[in-house]
Amino acid sequence: MERMILTPRLACIAALIPRGARLADIGTDHGKLPVSLLLSGRVAAAIGSDIRQGPLDHAARNAAEHGVALPLRLAAGLEAVRPEECDTVSIAGMGGQTIADILAAAPWTGDGEHLLLLQPMTMVYELRQWFWAHGYMIECETVCREERRYYVVLSVRGGGPVRVVPLSSCAFSPALLQAAGARDYLEKLLQREIRALEGMQSGSAVDRAVLDGQREIVRVIKQAWEELA
Ligand SMILES: C[S@@+](CC[C@H](N)C(=O)[O-])C[C@H]1O[C@@H](n2cnc3c(N)ncnc32)[C@H](O)[C@@H]1O
């Protein structure tokens, strides 16, 4: 059977999935991630779930073409997945707020028994802040690059301490600093945050607290970037 080629972003997520996992892929869309993992034998079983029928039809075609069994569920978030059906959950290609909403609506994801592999497209700082505020520990972060864009993939588990952390300390986690490519990623992030600061400084009516918060974000990232040299 023909192998399924994953994009660098999806390949990065696939590499973090434990061998023999029972995976629930939420927002599966084309189903390429679970189909590829089933084909390679890396996972013992996988479920694909999506909020829309069109993507599920696409996933069903991909699974059939590659001859793998991929049960599909039509539902929002984890509504159609029972905790005992999986030990690993992946949610990729969605906004950070949507990812947090999906986890909040399925409190069993915080039980420490499930590994969560999450690849947010936006609001990454806010998502880290949410994890720490809700007892989810960031065990590992990896950085991948697809064309000109960088993505982070977070490997997260519940059952940790609750920590209230200011947003300026959520631009990266200690785990991200260990990742290959962390320095390049931080450099790009620093450039982006400096541009945002300059934009604020040239504006007329920017709140003082917002400006101070942005300065602090730039300072924290710059320090971490320099220390990685
Ligand atoms: C951009 S695609 C990402 C597909 C794939 N996970 C990837 O990373 O390549 C986002 C998918 O998530 C689905 N989706 C969006 N919100 C969702 C939700 N709350 N619950 C389940 N699926 C959702 C969309 O229908 C779409 O198929």
The ligand as an SDF file (V2000), in Angstrom:
LIG
                    3D

 27 29  0  0  0  0  0  0  0  0999 V2000
   -7.4120   23.6410    9.2460 C   0  0  0  0  0  0  0  0  0  0  0  0
   -8.1700   22.0980    9.4630 S   0  0  0  0  0  0  0  0  0  0  0  0
   -6.8420   21.1840   10.1990 C   0  0  0  0  0  0  0  0  0  0  0  0
   -6.8390   19.7710    9.7340 C   0  0  0  0  0  0  0  0  0  0  0  0
   -5.7530   18.8830   10.3490 C   0  0  0  0  0  0  0  0  0  0  0  0
   -5.9780   18.6660   11.7460 N   0  0  0  0  0  0  0  0  0  0  0  0
   -4.3970   19.4780   10.1090 C   0  0  0  0  0  0  0  0  0  0  0  0
   -3.7860   19.9650   11.0550 O   0  0  0  0  0  0  0  0  0  0  0  0
   -3.9410   19.4730    8.9490 O   0  0  0  0  0  0  0  0  0  0  0  0
   -9.2650   22.3230   10.8230 C   0  0  0  0  0  0  0  0  0  0  0  0
  -10.3290   21.2480   10.9180 C   0  0  0  0  0  0  0  0  0  0  0  0
  -10.9070   21.3450   12.2190 O   0  0  0  0  0  0  0  0  0  0  0  0
  -12.3080   21.2390   12.1070 C   0  0  0  0  0  0  0  0  0  0  0  0
  -12.8640   21.9120   13.2920 N   0  0  0  0  0  0  0  0  0  0  0  0
  -12.9270   23.2380   13.5510 C   0  0  0  0  0  0  0  0  0  0  0  0
  -13.4570   23.4590   14.7600 N   0  0  0  0  0  0  0  0  0  0  0  0
  -13.7250   22.2380   15.2980 C   0  0  0  0  0  0  0  0  0  0  0  0
  -14.2800   21.7900   16.5270 C   0  0  0  0  0  0  0  0  0  0  0  0
  -14.6620   22.6420   17.4720 N   0  0  0  0  0  0  0  0  0  0  0  0
  -14.4080   20.4660   16.7360 N   0  0  0  0  0  0  0  0  0  0  0  0
  -14.0150   19.5770   15.7900 C   0  0  0  0  0  0  0  0  0  0  0  0
  -13.4990   19.9390   14.6040 N   0  0  0  0  0  0  0  0  0  0  0  0
  -13.3480   21.2500   14.3600 C   0  0  0  0  0  0  0  0  0  0  0  0
  -12.6440   21.8690   10.7750 C   0  0  0  0  0  0  0  0  0  0  0  0
  -13.8750   21.3910   10.2770 O   0  0  0  0  0  0  0  0  0  0  0  0
  -11.4510   21.4200    9.9230 C   0  0  0  0  0  0  0  0  0  0  0  0
  -11.7030   20.2030    9.2850 O   0  0  0  0  0  0  0  0  0  0  0  0
  1  2  1  0
  2  3  1  0
  2 10  1  0
  3  4  1  0
  4  5  1  0
  5  6  1  0
  5  7  1  0
  7  8  2  0
  7  9  1  0
 10 11  1  0
 11 12  1  0
 11 26  1  0
 12 13  1  0
 13 14  1  0
 13 24  1  0
 14 15  1  0
 14 23  1  0
 15 16  2  0
 16 17  1  0
 17 18  1  0
 17 23  2  0
 18 19  1  0
 18 20  2  0
 20 21  1  0
 21 22  2  0
 22 23  1  0
 24 25  1  0
 24 26  1  0
 26 27  1  0
M  CHG  2   2   1   9  -1
M  END
$$$$
